[in-house]
Amino acid sequence: MKRKLRINGHSHLLPYPEEIPQFMQDKGIFWVDKDRKFMLQKDWSRPVTDSSFFLNEKLEWMERFKIDHAVVLNLSQLYGNGLRVEEMKQALRFQNDFNAKIQHDHPSKFTCGFVVHPGFVRGALWEMERCVEELGMQLLCLPTHYMDTIGTWRCIFDEENEPIFELASKYNLAVEIHPYDGEKFIKLENTAWRFHLIWMLAQCADAYHFLTLNGYADKYPRMRTCFAHGGQLAQINLGRRIQGFDGRPDLFKGKVHPRKSVGHKNIFFDTLVHDTGSLELVVKNQGAKQVLVGLDDPYPLGEMESAPQSSYPGKILDLALERKIITQEQADAMWEDNVIQWLCGDDEAAKQKLVKRILGE
């Protein structure tokens, strides 16, 4: 019987300080201090809370927790919102080239995503083409919200971005939707970590709202979308959205009923919801097949080993098994089959290729 793989579908990786080009620091875009203690931007810094933010330490961490493979997303700080066009292009290209190199150098350990800026659709399409055709990448990372060319904040599933989804579908891409930058457009003081604890989840729910209303899961059938952090508020919000759609049809002319997307085979959610009650809701709403393991390591809101949080990677699935929320078979699928399904879709050859790559065959 073949061994069950453990694939982490939501991971992050920082470049070592010396790998980040000088222009990134000169322009205040993003850098890491020489002692690897802080990640920085102009007027912003955040402590590096775990050594596994970096490659060699990440590999050791994965070994320790028996994680065979990790899906590395882009760094949220590199969505490029509010940067001048040339700086944005250089910053995103750096991120994409860095991730491509990680995947190329460690194919059995990492599948890496690439990022584009939807405010500049034509440039985004060119970069998608480069990342897929030249760099061999299959995962597109998009923010829930972005700033357009006239400084207006918009949802990623705006109709203006349909060319991006069309190309993603043509290329059979997996897409990751991740929130960030809430404090730039939600007019509240940035205190008590409110943007990470509350508004990020609302940003995901907002993006899910428009993905479903626009019927994109059916319109672009070879694009598979995964929402970070379990799309947590989108789950508890389902009934309100359905009632709103039915109660005020005048506000939804030409839109698709929210029910149509519930449990859709092309919409996935990761397990990073922090409690079994929330996980149970995701599973009940969407079906266990649409849920994949995402640890969000090595951030402190990820599933890291931590005494104060009484946590370790994979804990939520262990608790869900204990409480009979999921079966062992479903848990195994969340670690392996569901992640592979999100990454490859119905392309059996791509699935086999990915498994062989992970097993180093």
N, C-alpha and C positions, 0 to 999 in steps of 0.2 A: 504494500500500500504506500502511495507516495506521501511524503511528508507535507504537512500543511504549512504554507508560507505565512509569514507575518509581515504584511506590507503596511507601512504608515502612510496614509493618504494626505497628510497635511503637516509639512515640516518646513523649517526655515534654516538658512545657512548664511553666515556673515563671511565676507572675504577677510583674510588677514589684513592688518593695516597697510602693509607694504604692497598689497595687490590692488589697492584703490588708487586710481590715477590722481595726480596732484590737483588737476583742474577741479575735481569734485570738492576738495577742501577749499581751494581758492575761491570758488563761487559759492561756498556755503551749502552745497547740495547734500553731501553725505560723506562722512568718514568715520574711522575708528581710531581712538588714540593709541599711541605707541605701546602703552602698557596693557592694551586690550581690556580696559575697564569700562569704557563708555563708547556708545555709538552716538554720533553727533551730527547735527545740522545747524545752520545759522540760527541762533536764539533757541536751540533745543538740544537736550541731551537725555540719554536714557542709559541706566547702568546695564552692563553685560552681566546678566544674572547667572549664567552657567557657561562653563568652558566649552560645552558642546555646541555653542554658537559657531565654532570653527571646525574646519574639516576633519583634522586628525582626531580631535577630541570627540567629534560627532561619531566617527567610525568606532571609536572605543565604546562610546555610550550605547550605540546600536548593538554591538557585540555583547555588552553586559546584559542588555534586556532582550536579547534574542530577537532583534528586529532585522529581518532579512534585507529589507529594501525600504527606501523612503522616497516619497514624492516631495520634491523641494519646490516651493512656490517662490515668487519674487519677494523681495523685501518691500513691505508696505510703504516705506519711506521713498521708494523709487517708482511711484506712479507718475511722477513728473507734473503734478498739478501746480499751476501758477508759475512754472518756469518759462523762460523765453524759449522759443521754438528750438533754436540750435542747441541750447544747453539741455533741454528735455531730450532731444534726439540722442545726444552723446551719453547722457546718464542712462537712458533706457538701453542703448546699445551696449554700454559697459555691463549692465545687469544681465542682459541676454547672452553676451559672449562669455561672461563668467559662469552662468548656469550651464551653458552648452559645454564648456570645458570640463566642469564637474561631471556631467553625464558621460562625456567622451572618455575621461580618464578613469572613471569608476562605474562602468556600465552595470555591474552586478549589484551595486549598492544604491544608485540614484537614478530616478527619472526626474528631469528638471523642467520647470515651466519657463515661458517667456512672456514678456509684457509689452503691450502697445498702448498708445494714448488715443482714446476714441475721439478726442476733440479735433484730431487731424486725420480724418478717415483715410484719405488716399495714402498718406505716409504710413498709417497703421497697416494697410493692406500690403504695402511693399515690405514692411518689416515682418509681417506674418509669412509672406512668401519666402523671405530670406531664412527665417528661423526654421521653417518646415523643409524647404528644398535644400538649403545649404548646410544647416546645422542639425537636421534630423530630429527636431523637437516636435512633440505631439500634444503639448499641454499649453493652452493659452490662459494667462492669468489676467483677470480684469477687475477693476475696482467696482464697488457697488455704485459709486457716484464719481463724477469727474467734472472739471471745469472746462467749459467750451471756450472758443476763441474770443468771445466778448465778455468773459468773466462770469458767466452764469453757471451755477451748479445744476447738473442734470443727472438723471438716473441712467445707468448703463444700458438698460433695455428700452432706450428711446428709439423711435423709428428711424432716426437719422443714422443709427449704427447698423442698420440691416445689412449693408454690404459686408461688414465684419462677420456677422453671423452666417451669411451666405457662404463666405470663403471658409469659415470654420467647418461648416457642414460639408463642403466640397472636400476638404482635407481630412474629414473624419476626426476632428479634434475633440479632446476633452477640454472643458472650460472650467476654471475655478473662479468663483465670485467671492471677493474678500472685501470687508469694509475697512475704511481708513479715512482720515482727514475730516471727520465729523465736526471737530472744533472750528474748522475754517468756514463752515456755513450754517451751523446751528448756533444761534446767538445766546450762548450761555457761558458763564465763567468755567474755565477748565479746572474743576476742583473735584476732589474725592474720586478721581479716576472714572468720572461719570461717562466719558466718551467710550472708554473700553468696556465698562461694565453694563451700560444700558444702551447708549446710542448706537454702538456698533451692531447690536442685535436688531435694533430698529432699522438700521440701514439695510441689513440683509433682508428683513421683512419687506421693505419698500421695493427692493430689486426683484424679489420673488413675486410681489404684487404685479409688477409690469411684465415680467417674463410670462406669467400665466394669462394676464389680460390680453396680451398681444399674441398668445397662442404659439409662441416661438418653438416650444418643444416639438410641435407637429410641423410647423412651417419649415424648420431646419432639422430634418430627421436624423442627420448623421453628426449632429453636435450634441454632446452630453454635458450638462451643466451640474456642477456640485457647489452647494452653498456652504461656506465656512461656518463653524460653530453651530452646526446642526440647524441652521436657519431658525434658531430657537424661537424668536417671537413670531415667525411666520406660522409656526405650528399651532400656537395657542390662539392665533388671530384668525384662523380659517373660518370659523363660524360667523364672525363679525363681517368678514369680507363677502361671504356668500349672502348673508342677509342684506348687506348694503347693495350688492349687485341686483338682487331680486326686488328690493324695496325702492330703489331709485334707478330704474332702467334708463331714464333720460340722461344719466351721467355716464353711461357705459355704451353709448351707441357704437356699433361696429366692433365691440370688444368680445372676448371669449369668456364664458362662464368659469369662475375659479375652480369649480368642481372638476372640470375637464382635465386639469393638470395634476390632481391629487393622485399620488402613487404612479405617476407617469414613468415609464421605463427610462426616459432620458433625463430625469431630474433626480439628483442624488444629494445626500446630506451627510456630513461627517458626524462622528460620535461625540464631539467635544462640547457637551452640554452640562457637564459637571454634576449631574444628579440623575438617579435612575428614573424618577418621576418624569423628567423631561425626555429621557431616552425612550421611555415607554410610549410617550405621546408621539414622538417621531415615528416609531415602529408601527403604532396603531394607525396613524394618519397615512403614512406613505408606504408601509410594507417593509419588512426586514431587508428585502433585496435592494432597496434604494438607500441603504445606510452603509457607510464604509468607515473604517477606523481612521480617525484623524487625531493626532496627539498635540498638534500646534507647538511642538518642542522647538526650541528650548525656552520659550517665553514662560514667565511665571503663571500666566493664565492657561498654559498648556498642561498636559498630563505628565508632570515631571515627578521624580522621586523627591518627596518633601515631607518632613516630619510635621511641621505646623499645619500643612494641608492634608495630612495623612493620605498621601497620594503616591502613585507610581504608574508608569506607562502600562495601560491596559486595565487599570483598576475598574473603570466603569463597566466594562464587559464582564469582569469577574463578579461584580456586584449584581449585574443584571441576570447573570446565570444563576447565582445564588437565590435571587428572588423570583426566578422562573419567568422573567420578562421575555427572555429569548432562550432558544435551545442551543446546545453545543454546536450543532450543525450551522445554525444561523450565525453564531459568534465566529466560527471558522470562516464562513463566507464573508463576513464583514472585514476580516483580516486579509482575505485573499481574493475570492471570486468577484466580489462587488467592486473592489478597487480596480481589478483588471477589466471588468465590464465597463466601468467609467472611462478608463484610459483607452480602451481599444474598441468599445462598442461590439458590433456583431462580426467584426473582422477576425475570423478564427486564426488566420495566418499571423496577424499582428499579436494575438494573444499568445500563441505558441512561441513566437519570437521573443516576446517580453519574458515569459517564464524561463526560456532557455538562457536569456541574458542574466536573469536573477540567479539562476543556478550555476552560471558560469560555464555553460556548455558550448 
